[in-house]
Amino acid sequence: MKLKPPSWLPYLGPVLAAVAGALAGRVWLDGSFWTVLIAGIVCGFLPIVIYRVWKWSHHRRPPQ
């Protein structure tokens, strides 16, 4: 049984970007502007990339 990717997964991007930026700025690295920006961008796009790869692999394989 193949699981379909949840349709709400890409919408986690802005929330994860805000959380990662806040954590990078305060807790993790006591980060500078660039550290916070890079952490926000990477974590913001991560759910979108995961969703697209999951959807691609879901449609790529023949049903079993």
C-alpha positions in Angstrom: 0.0 0.0 0.0 1.4 3.3 -1.1 0.7 6.4 1.0 -0.2 9.5 -0.8 1.6 12.7 0.4 -0.6 14.9 2.5 -1.9 17.9 0.7 -1.1 20.2 3.6 2.6 19.4 3.7 3.8 22.3 1.5 2.0 24.8 3.7 4.3 24.0 6.6 7.1 25.9 4.9 6.4 29.4 6.3 5.8 28.0 9.8 9.0 26.0 9.7 11.0 28.9 8.3 9.8 31.1 11.1 10.6 28.5 13.8 14.0 27.7 12.3 14.9 31.4 12.0 13.9 32.0 15.6 15.8 29.1 16.8 18.9 29.9 14.8 18.8 33.5 16.0 18.3 32.8 19.7 19.1 29.2 20.7 21.2 27.3 18.3 23.9 29.5 17.0 23.3 32.9 18.4 23.1 33.6 14.7 23.9 36.6 12.6 21.6 37.8 9.9 23.0 35.4 7.3 22.7 32.4 9.6 19.1 33.2 10.3 18.3 33.8 6.7 19.9 30.6 5.4 18.2 28.5 8.1 14.9 30.1 7.3 15.2 29.5 3.5 16.4 25.9 3.9 13.7 24.9 6.4 11.1 26.9 4.5 11.6 25.1 1.3 12.2 21.7 2.8 8.5 20.6 3.1 7.9 21.7 -0.5 10.8 19.7 -1.8 9.8 16.6 0.3 6.2 16.9 -1.0 7.3 17.1 -4.6 9.7 14.2 -4.3 7.1 12.1 -2.5 4.4 12.9 -5.1 6.9 12.2 -7.9 7.8 8.8 -6.5 4.1 8.0 -5.8 3.2 8.6 -9.4 6.3 7.0 -10.8 5.9 3.5 -9.5 3.3 1.2 -10.9 0.5 0.2 -8.5 1.1 -3.1 -6.8 
